[in-house]
Amino acid sequence: MKNVTICPTPTLAIRRRKMPRMARVLLADQNPTSRLTLQTVLEAGGYRVDSAATAAEAVGLMDEKEYALVLTDLAMESPEAGLKVLAHARLKEYQPATALVTAWRNEAEAPGFPDAEMLVEPQGVPELLGDVATLISRRATRLVARRLRRHPIAS
């Protein structure tokens, strides 16, 4: 019989490594069922999610923390509440990606928001997570491009 050396499993080494920081998402939606469902899906996709039920609550959270993405329903406590959330997000120095979460199917049904990214609900989980990843990726690309313009790499 051969001598067999049992190596310790790398589990401890894996546990000691820091997990990568996942993107933080702010979700603003007045409807508790929609908010909880979207939050659960996003967290299952690996995102850190803070949620708000009102525009004021969302604005307060944006002032406290930095978000990679701000998702907001258009009409919460008022018909324009979501627009207030988007406007505040766009003023933040850290410039989060922004999107409206809506049940409207096209721009004709949501007039006046041609430059707003829209995530139509309900949609499948893979599509939703894909859209979120795309929005966050575009933001990261914009941030890198901005940094390169400020500090070009010497060749």
C-alpha positions in Angstrom: 0.0 0.0 0.0 1.3 3.5 -0.9 1.8 6.2 1.6 -0.9 8.8 1.0 -0.4 12.3 2.3 -3.6 14.1 2.9 -3.3 17.7 2.2 -5.4 20.2 4.2 -8.3 21.5 2.2 -8.0 25.1 0.9 -11.2 26.0 2.6 -9.5 28.1 5.2 -7.5 30.0 2.7 -10.7 30.7 0.7 -12.5 31.9 3.8 -9.7 34.2 4.7 -9.7 36.0 1.3 -11.9 39.0 1.2 -14.9 38.6 -1.0 -15.0 41.2 -3.8 -17.2 44.2 -3.0 -20.4 44.0 -5.0 -22.0 47.1 -6.4 -24.4 48.9 -4.1 -27.8 49.6 -5.5 -30.5 51.9 -4.2 -34.0 50.8 -5.0 -36.9 53.3 -4.5 -40.4 52.0 -4.9 -43.5 52.8 -2.9 -45.0 49.4 -3.5 -43.7 47.1 -0.7 -44.3 43.9 -2.8 -42.4 45.2 -5.8 -39.7 46.6 -3.6 -39.1 43.4 -1.7 -39.3 41.3 -4.9 -36.7 43.4 -6.7 -34.5 43.7 -3.6 -34.5 39.9 -3.2 -33.7 39.3 -6.9 -30.9 41.9 -6.8 -29.4 40.5 -3.6 -29.6 37.0 -5.1 -27.6 38.4 -8.0 -24.9 39.5 -5.6 -25.7 43.2 -5.3 -25.9 45.1 -2.0 -29.3 46.7 -1.9 -30.7 49.6 0.1 -34.4 50.3 -0.4 -36.6 53.4 0.1 -40.3 53.8 0.0 -40.3 57.5 -0.7 -38.4 60.0 -2.8 -37.3 61.8 0.4 -36.0 58.6 1.9 -34.1 57.8 -1.3 -32.5 61.3 -1.4 -31.4 60.9 2.2 -29.8 57.5 1.5 -27.9 59.0 -1.6 -26.5 61.7 0.7 -25.3 59.1 3.2 -23.9 56.4 0.9 -22.4 56.0 -2.6 -24.4 53.9 -5.1 -23.3 52.4 -8.4 -27.0 52.3 -9.5 -30.2 54.1 -8.5 -33.4 52.4 -9.5 -36.6 54.2 -8.9 -40.3 53.9 -9.7 -41.7 56.9 -11.4 -44.7 57.6 -9.3 -44.4 57.0 -5.6 -45.9 59.5 -3.2 -46.5 61.9 -6.1 -46.5 61.5 -9.9 -43.1 63.1 -10.2 -41.4 61.6 -7.2 -39.2 59.3 -9.3 -38.0 62.2 -11.3 -36.8 63.9 -8.1 -34.9 60.8 -7.2 -33.2 60.7 -10.7 -32.5 64.5 -10.6 -30.8 64.2 -7.2 -28.8 61.1 -8.3 -27.5 63.0 -11.4 -26.3 65.8 -9.1 -24.2 63.5 -7.0 -20.4 63.7 -7.4 -20.1 59.9 -7.6 -22.5 59.9 -10.5 -24.5 56.7 -10.1 -26.1 55.0 -13.1 -29.8 55.6 -13.0 -32.9 53.9 -14.3 -36.7 54.0 -13.9 -38.4 50.8 -12.9 -41.7 50.9 -14.6 -44.5 48.7 -16.0 -44.8 51.0 -19.0 -43.8 49.2 -22.2 -42.4 52.0 -24.3 -41.5 55.7 -24.4 -44.9 56.5 -26.0 -46.5 55.4 -22.8 -44.0 57.2 -20.7 -43.7 60.5 -22.6 -41.1 63.0 -21.5 -38.4 60.6 -20.4 -36.5 59.9 -23.6 -33.0 60.0 -21.9 -34.0 57.8 -18.9 -33.0 54.2 -18.9 -36.0 52.0 -18.3 -36.3 48.6 -16.8 -39.7 47.2 -17.6 -41.3 45.0 -15.0 -42.2 42.3 -14.8 -39.3 40.7 -16.7 -37.4 37.5 -16.2 -34.7 37.4 -13.5 -31.8 36.8 -16.0 -32.9 39.8 -18.1 -33.3 42.0 -15.1 -29.9 41.1 -13.7 -28.4 41.5 -17.2 -29.8 45.0 -17.5 -28.5 46.0 -14.1 -25.1 44.7 -14.9 -25.1 46.6 -18.2 -26.1 49.9 -16.4 -23.4 49.4 -13.8 -20.8 48.5 -16.5 -21.6 51.6 -18.5 -21.1 53.8 -15.4 -17.8 52.1 -14.7 -16.7 52.8 -18.3 -17.7 56.5 -18.0 -15.8 56.8 -14.7 -12.6 55.2 -16.2 -12.8 57.5 -19.3 -13.2 60.5 -17.1 -10.2 59.6 -15.0 -8.1 58.9 -18.1 -9.0 62.4 -19.4 -7.9 64.0 -16.2 -4.7 61.9 -15.8 -3.6 60.5 -19.2 -1.3 57.5 -19.2 2.1 58.6 -20.5 3.3 56.5 -23.4 
